[in-house]
Amino acid sequence: MHIDQAARLREIVKAANSSKMGSPIVTEEMHAKIYAVTSGKGGVGKTNIAVNLAIALARKGKKVTLVDLDLGLANIDIMLKLTAPYNLEHLMLGHKEIEDIVIKGPEGISIVPGGSGLPSLTALNISQQEFFLNNFYKLTKNNDFLIFDTAAGISDNVIRFTLAADEIIVVTTEEPTAITDAYALMKVLSLRSKESNINIVFNMIKSPHDAHRYFEKIHAVVKQFLGIEIYNLGYVVHDPCVSKAIMRREPFITQYPFCAASKSIKEIGKELLLKAAHKTTLKRTLVQKFSSLFSW
């Protein structure tokens, strides 16, 4: 981050800390761990993974909020047959507080609905950015996990939100184009930050053996050419129950709790909890987490 951009962020945070809008946002570590679920291309089941993973974590007694950060084609509320009178746009523009836009989702998860055609955070003025930070602070204090569901691809908005997370979950399939685009995404992330904690989830995979084989291939390439390590978080097997649940606009983990895909997502949830328990996720202040949002 350039010096003038870092100074700008510190100015925003200093103003927020001295304002009457809420508690200071950088004097302590945040409580919630933030996971960004993203992908190099669309159509790989990224949002479906994010939704069902949030429920899997909630079933383990964790307080989870799912944040729809697809600023172009937000659809989590539609996907779950939910009505959202307000969305992220109202928060970003300072029209509503976070508690006004959060809606309740299945099995106790909370959802921050996204909106279509939203601006980048860098397009907001200082007071709007301050307002956004203060409201986001509330989410980090009142949850165990925040799950960002970003848009697909490598746009600036996607990279900014992804780098603000503690851990990144890149969803891909075994299709060559999906793997190629996942690599392109990881390349951009690694160029922005070598400290990114990147996890891979293979979706719609035919067998555990295939998942392991494809991961080993992409891991070798990433290590050789990007100079970073990635973690095999797990896989979700190809399962007809998933498409059935999508047509019913319900999470597959609730509609078909004992199907193969549900078992897969539960295992991924266990892996995340295991990593969290061993504190492999680096805790950062809100300024450190959000330095990517108001920079470059």
Stockholm file with secondary structure:
# STOCKHOLM 1.0

chainA/1-296         MHIDQAARLREIVKAANSSKMGSPIVTEEMHAKIYAVTSGKGGVGKTNIAVNLAIALARKGKKVTLVDLDLGLANIDIMLKLTAPYNLEHLMLGHKEIEDIVIKGPEGISIVPGGSGLPSLTALNISQQEFFLNNFYKLTKNNDFLIFDTAAGISDNVIRFTLAADEIIVVTTEEPTAITDAYALMKVLSLRSKESNINIVFNMIKSPHDAHRYFEKIHAVVKQFLGIEIYNLGYVVHDPCVSKAIMRREPFITQYPFCAASKSIKEIGKELLLKAAHKTTLKRTLVQKFSSLFSW
#=GR chainA/1-296 SS CCHHHHHHHHHHHHHHHHSSSSSCSSSSCCSSEEEEEEESSSSSCHHHHHHHHHHHHHTTTCCEEEEEECTTTCCHHHHTTCCCSSCHHHHHTTSSCHHHHCEECGGGCEEECCCTTCCCGGGSCHHHHHHHHHHHHHHHHSCSEEEEEEEESCCHHHHHHHHTSSEEEEEECSSHHHHHHHHHHHHHHHHHCTTCCEEEEEEEESCHHHHHHHHHHHHHHHHHHTCCCEEEEEEEECCHHHHHHHHTTSCHHHHSTTSHHHHHHHHHHHHHHHHHHTTCSCCCCHHHHHTTTTCC
#=GC SS_cons         CCHHHHHHHHHHHHHHHHSSSSSCSSSSCCSSEEEEEEESSSSSCHHHHHHHHHHHHHTTTCCEEEEEECTTTCCHHHHTTCCCSSCHHHHHTTSSCHHHHCEECGGGCEEECCCTTCCCGGGSCHHHHHHHHHHHHHHHHSCSEEEEEEEESCCHHHHHHHHTSSEEEEEECSSHHHHHHHHHHHHHHHHHCTTCCEEEEEEEESCHHHHHHHHHHHHHHHHHHTCCCEEEEEEEECCHHHHHHHHTTSCHHHHSTTSHHHHHHHHHHHHHHHHHHTTCSCCCCHHHHHTTTTCC
//
